[in-house]
Amino acid sequence: MFSSFFEAFHKSQFKSPFIKAECIKNTKNPIPGRQIEAASSGDSCEFGSNKYFILCSIGGVLSCGITHAMVVPLDLVKCRLQVDSAKYKNIGNGFKVTIAEEGYMGLTKGWAPTLMGYSAQGLFKFGLYELFKLRYSDIVGEENAYLYRTYIYLIASASAEFFADIALAPFEAAKVKIQTTQGFANTFREAVPKMLSEEGAGAFYKGLVPLWMRQIPYTMMKFSCFERTVELLYKHIVPKPRSECNKAEQLGVTFVAGYIAGVFCAVVSHPADVVVSKLNQAKGASALDVAKSLGFMGMWNGLTPRIIMIGTLTALQWFIYDGVKVALGIPRPPPPEMPASLRK
């Protein structure tokens, strides 16, 4: 079904640093004029091959799963600020109240569904983003792919996140229930059967639409802002081309670009994040009901901790993802360059 996706990289302007190799003429059923991208020295796979997308998906699992699990304590306090601002007045107070009532282990509530859910999300988010980016680039052609690359980043990331959130939704629902409804459950294994018995299977997907509303804008900003920030950093800030930077310097640029993207992500997606937190706490309420009860200002509760959390998390995600690419020898194209036809 996805065979056309795996061929998309042949015409993509995102493949520029890879050497070209003509298909061997005596192979069975050769395609005249078809060119393939041979792996550069040190690469473990061909750019755009099945293995390339699989390895990118593995990078996504590690980058999303590890980073979200790391910030569970901050995420827990952020969620509680969103749903009960009278009790949890700010970040410091949120940590203090939580520790006083539940001890330090209370800050780890929800770590299991967080790790599993965001690992599943990362699998689809990064793997499908790479896939869709090349496919959409192929559809519009080399020149348009360069001229309108920001739109390609936006559409490709939105497409990938649509599927990623379907994988994430059940785990996110359980995580929020554990973190915000005191006494409901302490572990994922306790929460699942309780949610099934009280609300049925729909409990795991009632937050899917607001999750899309939160995650799709977030991911669109995350990928497009990161891609363009990397371009700008190498063009205006970094004193030498990326090809002359060592791997540590390249990963440093990745971290800075990721943090900048993360700040924008947090602001764009925050109102929907508050609705998701409140929705999974309140039984029988719709996203519209929750939004009305919160009011405009209420939907910005917990923004400061979320900026800190998402900025750090996004920067670490890109750092880990790029680090996995280096470790596994996955091809890492430099920022897109203007095609020769446009230079004329």
C-alpha positions, 0 to 999 in steps of 0.5 A: 500500500505504501510502495509509492511512498518508498519511491517518492525520494527519487525526485525529492529536493530533500535528498541533495547530499546523496550520490546518484547511481544509475540502475544496473541495465541487466536487472529484471524489468529495469525502469528507463531513466530511474535513478536511485540514491546510494548510501553515502559513506558511513550510512547504514541505509539508502535515503528513502528506503524501507530501512530508512523509514523504519530506523527513523521510526525507532528514533521517534520511539526513543526521542518521544518516549524517553523525554516525556517519561523524564518530565512526568513530575512537571507534567503532573503538576502542570495538569493539576494546575490546569484542573484545580488552580484554587488548590495548586496555585503555581509550580512551586506550590503544586510540587509542595502540595503534591509531596505533602499529600502523596510523598515524592513517589506521588510525582511519578504517577502516570509514568507507565502510560506516559512512556508507552503512549508517547513511544507509540506516538513517536513511532508514527510521528517521526516515521510518517513525517519523513514519509509524507515529507518526501511524498508531498515533495515528489507530488509538487515537483523539485522547484515547488518543493523548495519554494513552498517547503514550509507548507510541505513541513506543515502538511506532512507533520499534520498528516503524521500527527493525525495517525500518531494521536490515535495511538496515543489517545488511550494512554493519554486518557489513562495518564490524565485520569491517574494524575488529576483524579485523586484516589482513582488509581495509582497505576496504569493497570489499575486505571484501565479496568476502572475506566472500562467498567465506569465509562466503557471503551469510549473513555479512552477516545473521548479526548481524541478530538481535543487531542488532535486540536492540541497535538496537530498544531503543536506538531506542525509548529514543532517540525516547520519551526525546527526545519526553518530555524535550522536553516536560519541558524546555519545561514546567519549564525553558525560561522561555517557550513554544516558540512564543515561542522563536526557532529557535536556542533551539529547536535548543538544546533539541533538542540537550540533549534529544538528549544526555539521550536518548543517555545512556539509549540507550547503557546500554540497548543496550550488552550487545547492542552488545558481542555484535554486535561479537564475533559479526562477529569470530568465525566460526561463533559464535552470539549465545548462544555469544558471550554465554556466552563474554563473561559478564555483566561482559564484555558491559559492556566499552567502556561509557564510550566508548560513552556519550560516543559515543552521547550526542554522536551522538544529540544531533547527530542530533536537532540535524541532523534538526531543523535539516534540518526548519527548512532545508527548511521541514518542519512541526515540531509543538510537544509534544502538548497535552491535547485539549479533551475531556480538559480537561473 
